[in-house]
Amino acid sequence: MRLFFTRSTRIFAVSSAVLVCLVFVLVNEVTSAHDSLAEQRSRGRQIYVQGTSRSGKDILAYVGEGSLEVPGSTMPCAGCHGLDGRGKPEGGINPTVLTWETLTKPYGLTHPNGRKHPAYTERALGLAITRGIDPGGNKLLNVMPRYVMSREDMADLIAYLQLLGKDLDPGLSENKIVIATISPSSGPLAEMAQAINAVTRAVFEELNSQGGVYERRLELKVIESGETPDATRAKVDAVLKEQQVFAMTGAVIAGLEKQVVPLLAQHETPLIGPLTLFPQTGSPLNRQVFYLLSGLDGQSRSLINFVAKTPELKNAKMAVVFQQSEIYAGILEAIKDQNKNNGLPALQTVEYTSDRFDSVATVNGLRQAGIQNVFFLGNSNDALSFMNEAGKLNWFPTMLGAGTTMGGEVFGAPVEFDRKVFITFPTAPEDQTAAGLSEFRALAEKYKLPATHRASQVSAYAAAKILVEALKRAGKDVSREKLIQTLEEFREYSTGLTPAITYGPSRRVGAMGAYVVTMDLKEKHFVPAGGWVDGN
């Protein structure tokens, strides 16, 4: 069969191809413009809520007749006008409603004090923010700061104000709140992660059966981790960018901290109670992440504080024996810092590689140096080898270790080390109330929770419980920022299974400290030594 094309057919084919290309270009341009506007409003939101610029440029506020200069972060717009822009009367002052519909009313505005002016334009709004003058030429009250910021920051702020009061954060709707978690589907942590997910789902299902939070159901979205940390980062980034997620809880980020935690700030996604041994609490503070318990670095600080308040230990010469790794290097820095804060004698350090620990040489060197306290950062078998070699020389220094760095194998050490080994735990049985245990057991029975990995289940349960409590306290008009601010107001909150949780604007570890216990090598069990020791 032969096909014949007329000239008109060819013209139609070419025109169609051009049309398809044109549509493709237009769609891409619209998508790019939309993304650009969303990014601009995100930057503007930070200025409105926090008084800081993502660019790093200064934002200054001038207050009162004397024009006292303060950082914009001390007087952000949201402080008076509220997260929704509607403000609340306080001290006889009625903050102006900042929703765009109100500011741009065609017939202008008349304020409760009788002040009148035409509708705001973008230019007029900029003058009000920087000079304190409304569109009618009236001077605003002196309690309204005059801000100085870059032209770009002002454009970002005004772009956000056009959306203020009518935008819902991702994952939030009238009847649902989407909460995500990160979970390995294979590898050594997979079984533990499944148990954690089961607990979180049970908490959500139980809550939903009772009507949810202000008639919103909580839905759990599981993000499976990738084969490598970078692959996991890409997966989490894609989900937070392309899918609707309001907040996260109980995420297993052990070993993924540096890849995942920065993403949460980038996407402004709160995370409550991640499972990690190393909370990322350095400067600048990541506002989005709220940890339950101290990591190994925080527990090490508690142990140094214990040494500082124990007369027979505080003046003794101390050495830190540590395995070469990025993890232990971070803990070592925490130990050094806390040692200096307490005014203790300078530390001696001994580093070794994971496959080449010379216990004989290490013991001989420290013994000859007159070391009396040894903080051991390595695996339990290496610690036991060290103590066995020390025993052969009839040398029994005090041994210190944070949590899992001094495990059960050490119970096999020479009996002369009895009650001379001190380690930390972030929780203890005394944290568990009768009501808390009863509630958890009822949940476990009703939802057939796994019988394994109970410690991790308890952490996930506490994290979910804190999240739910914060959502309730934040109210019906919850937002990510309001959730963060609500969490920052938690004081001595009891989960029933963990130490009391306290957060604050500059505090992101709920229970900052650890319990110090010693090892009874005769009866093979732990004995309380210092009780709860603060980690500050």
N, C-alpha and C positions, 0 to 999 in steps of 0.2 A: 504494500500500500504506500502511495506517495503522498506527502504532505505539502500543501501549498500555502505560503504566507503572502498575504497582500501587504501593500505599503502601510495601510491603516493598522493592520495587525501588528506590524513591527513597531509602529509609533506607539501603539497601546502598550506593548510589552516594555518598551523603553520607559514610557511614562510611569508605568506601574513600578518598575525598578527604582526610578528616581523618587517616587512617592514613598516607597518602603524605606529608602535611605533617609529621606527627609523626616519621616515619623521617628525613625530610630534616633536621629540626631536630636530632635525635639524632646523625646522622652528622656534621653540622657541629660540634656540641658536642664529640664525640669527637675529631675532627680538630684542633679548636682546642686541646683539652686536650693532645693528643699533641705538637703544635707547641710549646706552652708548656713542657711538660716537657723537650723536646729542647733548647729555648733555655736553660732553667735548667741542664741538665746541661752544656751547652756553656760557660756562665759558670763553673760549678763546676770544669770541667776546666782552665780557665785558672788558677784559684786553686790547684789541686792541682799543676799542672805548672810554673807560672811564679811563683806566690806574689803575684800581682797581681789586682786586681779590675777588671772591665770597667766598673764604675760610676765608677772613679776614686778611690774611697774608700781610705784607708790600710789596709794589713794589716801588723801588726807582729809580730815574733817575739822572745820573751824566752828567753835561753839561760843555762844554768848556775846555780850557787848564787847568783851575784851578779846574776842576771836582767839580763844585758847586752841592751840593746835594739838590734835590727837590723831593717832592712826585711824584710818577708816574702819579697821576691824573692831575697834572699841565702840563704834556707833554705827553699825550696819543699818540699812534702811528697814530691814525686817524687825529690828529691835523695837521700833515704835509702831510701824505700819502693819506688822504681822506678816506671816507667811502667805496669807491670802490677800494682802494689800488693804484689808478693811480696818485694821487697827482696833484699839480698844481705848476708851476714855480713861485717863489716869492723871491724878493730881490736878484736875480741872482743865486738862489739855485734851482736845479732841483731834487726834491725828487725821489728816486728810485721807479720804478713801482713794487709793491709787489704781483701782481697776480702770482699764482703758476706756470702757464705756462711760464711766463717771467723769473722767478727766476731759473727754472729748464731746460731752453733750453739746449739741448745736446751739442751744440757748444759754450756754454758760453755767456757772455755778454760783450759788448763794450759800455761804457757810453759816453755821450756827451763831457766830459772833457778828454776823451782818456783812462780812467782807464779800464783795461781788467781783467777778471777773469773767471775761469771755472764755470759750473753750480753749484748752491747751492744744498746741501743735508740738511737734517734736522739738522745734527750736525753742519754743516757750518753756517747755519742760526742762530743757537743758539749762536755761537761765534760772529757773526756780531752784534747780539742784545746786548750781554753782554760785549764784548771786543772791538767792533768797527773795526773788521778785516774781509775783504771779503775772499772768497775761494782762491784767488790768493796771499793772504798774504798782500794785500794793506790796508793801514790804511784809514778808512772812515773819512769824514770831521768832524770837531769838533762840528758842529751844530747838528750832529746826536747824541742824548743822548746814554749813555751806561746804560743799565738797570740791576738792581739786583732784582731777583725774585726767588721763590722756583722752584725746578725741576719740580714739578707737574704743576705749573702755566706756565712754559715755554712749557711743553708738550701740555697744553691746547691751548696756543697761536699759536703754530706751527700747531696744528690740524685745527684751524680756518683759518689760512693763506692759507691752501690748498684749502679752499672753497671760499676765498675772491674774490669778483668781479663777481661771477657767481651764487650766491645764491639769490633767491627771497624769501622775507618774506612770511609767511603763509597768505593766502587770497589775494595775489597779483599775477595777471597774466597779459598777454599782453593786454587783453581786459576787465578786470574786477577787481574791488576792493571790497572785502566783508567787510562790516561794521556791527557789532552786537550791540544789545542793550539788556537790562534786563527789563522784563515787567511782573508785576503780572497779572495773568489771572482771579483772583478772590480776594475778599476782598475789603476793603475800598478804595484802590488805583487803582483798576482795571480800572474804567472808565477814570480816569485821564491818566493812562498809555496808553489806547487806543487812546486818543486824542493826546498824545505825539508821538506815533508811526505814526499816520496819518500825523502829521506835518513833521516828518523826511522823511517819504516816499514821501511826496509831494515835499520837497526840492530836493531829489534824482531824482525823476521822471522829474522834471523841468530841472535839470542839464543834465540828460541823453538825454532829447529831444534836447538839444543843443550840443550834441557830447561828454558829459561826461568830464572827466579830462584827457587831453592828450589821447583821444579816448578810455579811460577806463570807463566803466559804473560802477556806484556805486550800490551795491546790499545790501539790509537790511536783516539781519538775526535776528529774535527775539528769545531770550532765556527766556522761561517762568520761573519765580521764583518758588521755591518749597514751601511746607507748613510751613517749618521752615527755619531760617537762615542757618543752617548747610546743609539742603537739597538744598537750593539755591546755596550754595558754591559748593556742589558736582556737580550740574548741570553745573554751569559755568566752573568749572575745567575740566569736561569731554568735553565740547564743545571746549574750548581753546586748550585742549590736542589732541583731535581726529579730529576736523574739522578745516577748513581753515577760519580763521578770522584775518584780518589785523589790525583793530582798532575798538574802540567802541565809541558810542556817545549817549547822552540823556538817559543813563541807570538810572532806578529808583532804587537807592540803599539805600533809607531812612530806617534806622534800620538794614541795612545789611553791613554797612561800614567795620566793623572789619572782617567780613567773606570774602567779595569780594575784597576789595582794595589790600590786600597782594597778592592775586592771580595774579593781573595784573603785579606786579613786577616780580613774579615768571615766568610768561609766556611772559614777555616783551611786553605786549599788551597795547598800548596807549588808554586812555579813555578821551574824551573831553566832558565837561559839564554834569557830573552826577547830578541827582536831589537828593539833600541831604541838610539837615539843619546843618550838622556837617562835613565840609571838614577835611580830615585827613592830616594835614600839619605839623605834628611833625617831630622830628629827629629820624632816618635818613629820608631824603626826599624821597618820592615815586616819581621817575622821570616820571612814566607813566601817572599819573592822573593830568588833568588840570581842575580846577574848574572855574566856571564863576564868582560867587559872594561870598561874605563873609557869613559864617554860623552864627549861634547865638553867638558863642564864639567871632568871629571877630567883629560882630556888637556890642557886649558888650564892646569890647576894644574901639570901636569908641565912645560909649556913655561915657566911663570913660574919654576919651580925651576931649569930649565936656564939661564934668564937670570941668576938669582941666583948661580949657581956659575961663570958665564963672566965673567972680569975685564973684558973690553972692552964688556960689555953691562950689567952690574949697576948701574953708577952713572949710566947714561944716562937722560935724560928720556924717559918713555914716554907714548904716547897710545893709547887704544882707540877705533877707529872702528867703530861697530856699527849694523847695520840695525835699525830699529824693529820689534820683535816680542817676544812673550813668551819665545820660545826663547832669543834672543840676550841678553835681559835676565837670564835665569838664568845664562848663561855669564859675562856681565859681572860678576855678583856673585861668582862663583867666582874670577875673575881678581883682583878687588879684594881679596878675602879672602886669597888666596895671596900677593899683592903685599905686603899688610900683614904677614902672617906672616913673610915674608922680610926685612922692614925695608927694602924698596926705596923709591925716591922716589915721591911721590904721583902718581897717574895723572891725566891729562887725558882727558876723554871727548868724543866727537863722535858725535851720533846723526843718522841720516838715514832717510827713508822709502824703501820698496822701489822706488818709481817715480820718485824724485826725488833722485838722488845727484849733488851738485854737486862733481865731483872737483877742478875748478879752485879753487873757494873753500876746499875742505877742505885741499888741498895748500898753498895760500898761507898759510892760518891756522896750520897746524902747523909749517911751515917758519919762519915769523916767530917762533913761540913757542920755537924751538930744540929741537924734538922730534927725538930720534935713533932711537927704537924705536917702531914702529907695529904694534899688535896689531889685525889686521883681522878683523872679524866680519861677513861679508856674502857675497854670491855672488862667484864667481871673476871674472866679467866686470867687476864694480865694482872689485875689487882690481886688475885689469889696467889699468882706466881711471885709477885713482889713480896707479899706478906709471908709466904713460906720461906723465901730466901732471907728475909729479915729475921725470922724466927731462928734460923740456923746460926745467926750471929748474936742471938740473944738481944736483939734490938727491936723494941716494940713502940714505934711512934703512934701518935693518934692519927687515925685514918679518917678522911672526910670524902664524901661523894654525894653528888646530886642525883636523886631519883634512880633511874635505870642504869647510871654509870657504875653503880655498886650493887649488883644483883645478888640473888640467893646463893650463888656459888661461894660467896665469901663466908658463908656459915661453916665452910670447911677449913677456915684459916686456923692457925695455932691458937689454942685456948687462951694463951696469954694476951691475945688481943681482945678478950672478953670485955665488953662495955667500953672499948676504946675505938670503936668504929661508929661514926655518926653519919647518917644519911637523911635525905629529905623526901617528903611526900606532899603533894599539893592538896590532898584531901585525907580525911581520917574518919573512922567509924562514928566519932562523936558529932560529925556534921549531919548525920542522918537522923532526922526526927521521926517519931513514931507515925505522925501523920504523913510525912513524906514517903516513908517506906510503904505504908499501907496503900497510898495512892498509886505508887509505881507498881506494886505487886498486883493490884486490881487491874491496872492497864495491861500488864504483861499477861495475865491470865485471860482477860477478855479478848485480846487481839493475838493470842498465841505467839508471843514474842520468843525469839530464840533463847535458849538457856546459856549460850556462850557469849563471850565478850561483854560481860555485864558492866565492867568499868567504862567501856566506850559507850554502851547504851545509856548509862547514867549521865555522861557528859552530853550526849545528844538530847536526852530528855530534858536536862536542865536548860540547854540552849533553846530548845523549842518552847519551853515554858516561859523563859525570859522574853522571847520574841512575842508570844501571845499576850503576855502582860503588858508589854510596851505598846502593842497595837491597841489594846483596850484603853490604856491611859491616854494615848494620842488622840482618841476620839474618832467620830464619824468622818471628819474631814482630814483624815490622815494623809501624810505625804512622806516621802523618803526623809526630807529634812526634819519634819516634825517627829518622825520615828527616832532619828539620831538625837535630837534635842531631848526627847522623852527619856531615852536610854541614859543620857548624860545626867539625868536627875535621879537615877536609881541610887538609893542609899540603904545599905544593909538589907537588901532584898533576899529573902530566904526561898531557895528552891526546894528545901526539904531534904536534899541529898548532897549538897556541896557547901563549902563555906559561904557565908553571906556575901552577896555581890554588891559592889559599889563602883559606879562609873562617875566620870566627870568630864568637863571640857578638855582637860589635858590628861585624862586617865582612861586607858582602854583595856586594862586587865582587871577583871571583876574582883578577884581575890588575890591581892598582891602579897605573896608570902608563901610560907610552907611550914609543915610540921617537921620538927627535928626529932628523930628517934635514934636509939643506939641498938646494937646487936648483942643479944645474949647468946654467946657461942656455946654455952653449956647446955641450955635448954632449947636452943635453935629457934629463937623467936625475937621479934622486935619489942623494944621497951621504950615508952615515951621518955624523951630527954629534955627537950626545951619547950615543948608545947608549940603553939603557933608563934612563928617569928616573922615579923614584918619584913618585906623585901625592899623597902625604900632605903 
